[in-house]
Amino acid sequence: MMKKLVLILILVLIPSAFAANGAGLKYNFEYVELTERSKHCLNYGVYNPYETDSLILLSAEGDFQNYQLKSEPTSVPANTDANNELRKDICFNIPKVVDSCEDGKTLEGLIVASTVPNSQGIGTALAVSAPLTMKVNCKDSNFNVLFFVIPFLFMMGIYGINHIRNVSKTKRYNRLYSELMFLHKKISSGNYDQSHVDRFNKIRSILLSLK
């Protein structure tokens, strides 16, 4: 009878010991867009609804796990629920991974919140995870730059051509107008010949067309 009682106590107490601490993960997104060749940090909430304080570590699994920067565990007090979570960053250093700037690159994986043993090495690892899709875009895409630069250069070229034409037209107009005034004075003085009259009429026609 005593042996049966001891066995029952062991079966009850062992699961309780293993469940004495644990990890909870709170998140409100499963998709992010990041740029390559940059450092980015994503923020999650960690909590511990169990009866013992926990050391909780955030880590990455999947396509982007090799880009994760070193992370330290966070001490989360016991009986911390999801409404009182502790905010923690998990950071990535994304290298050059995009082949096509127009399409970008999609990485799939998980963000894992797991318990770690204490300094005495005591504790059982428990973990929860959240799915994450990471869309990586070009940092300084030639496609995006040219999309703006080419129209700008085209407009500046048109403006430059029109400006040169206007300056040339103005200079020509002023030169011909000065000549017209000179011929007008000459004809008015009576000291002229037919060539002066013909030139006067021709310049007047040109000036009228330039307006």
Buried (B, 14 or more C-beta within 10 A) or exposed (E): EEEEEEEEEEEEEEEEEEEBBBBBBBBEEEEEEBBBBEEBEBEBBBBBBBEBBBBBBBBBBBBBBEBBEEBEBBEBEBEBEEEEBBEBEBBBEBEEBBEEBEEBBEBEBBBBBBBEEBEEEEBEEBBBBBEBBBBBBBBEBEEBEEEEEEEEEEEEEEEEEEEEEEEEEEEEBEEBBEBBEBBBEBBEEEEBEEEBEEBBEEBBEBBEEEE
